[in-house]
Amino acid sequence: MGEIVKLTKSQKYMKYYRENKAQVNIWRQMEVTCECGSVVQAQHLSIHQKTNLHKKRLRKMDSIIYEPRGYS
C-alpha cells in the first residue's frame, strides 16, 4: 500500500509557491491606489496603512472635507 506523507505548513507553502510562482509574481508586482492617494504594491498595502504618512494624508483629507464653512 501507499505511504501517507503529511506535509508541514512550510512544505505546503513551498509546494503552493512552486506550483503558482507566475501568479504570485504577478500579484507581487501589481500596484494599487490606497484610499489616501498613494500608489503602493498590493503586498505592502496593509503595511502602508499603518504608516504615519498614510495617517497624515487621511487627516489632511478629513480636514478638507469636514472643514466648517463660513456661512453668514
C-alpha positions in Angstrom: 0.0 0.0 0.0 1.0 3.6 -0.5 2.5 5.5 2.3 0.7 8.6 3.6 3.0 11.6 3.8 1.9 14.5 5.9 3.4 17.9 4.9 4.3 20.6 7.4 2.9 24.1 6.9 6.2 25.4 5.4 6.3 22.4 3.0 2.7 23.2 1.9 3.6 26.8 1.4 6.6 25.9 -0.7 4.6 23.4 -2.8 1.9 26.1 -3.4 4.6 28.7 -4.3 6.3 26.4 -6.8 3.1 25.5 -8.5 1.8 29.1 -8.7 5.0 31.1 -9.0 3.9 33.0 -12.0 0.6 34.1 -10.4 2.4 35.0 -7.2 4.9 37.2 -9.0 2.1 39.0 -10.9 0.3 39.7 -7.6 3.5 41.0 -6.0 4.2 43.4 -8.9 0.6 44.7 -9.0 0.2 48.3 -7.9 -2.9 49.6 -6.2 -4.0 53.1 -5.1 -4.6 53.5 -1.4 -7.5 55.5 -0.1 -5.1 58.3 0.8 -3.9 58.6 -2.8 -0.6 56.7 -2.6 0.3 54.1 -5.2 1.8 51.1 -3.4 2.4 47.4 -4.2 -0.5 45.2 -3.3 1.6 43.1 -0.9 2.6 46.2 1.1 -0.9 47.8 1.3 -1.6 46.8 4.9 1.9 47.9 6.0 1.4 51.2 4.3 -1.9 51.8 6.0 -0.1 51.6 9.4 2.5 54.3 8.5 2.5 57.9 9.7 2.4 59.1 6.0 -0.9 57.4 5.4 -2.4 58.6 8.7 -1.2 62.2 7.9 -2.8 62.2 4.5 -6.1 60.9 5.8 -6.2 63.6 8.5 -5.5 66.2 5.8 -8.3 64.8 3.6 -10.7 64.8 6.6 -9.9 68.4 7.4 -10.6 69.5 3.8 -13.9 67.5 3.6 -15.2 68.4 7.1 -13.9 71.9 7.3 -16.6 74.2 8.7 -17.9 76.6 6.1 -18.2 80.3 6.9 -21.9 80.8 6.2 -23.2 84.1 7.5 
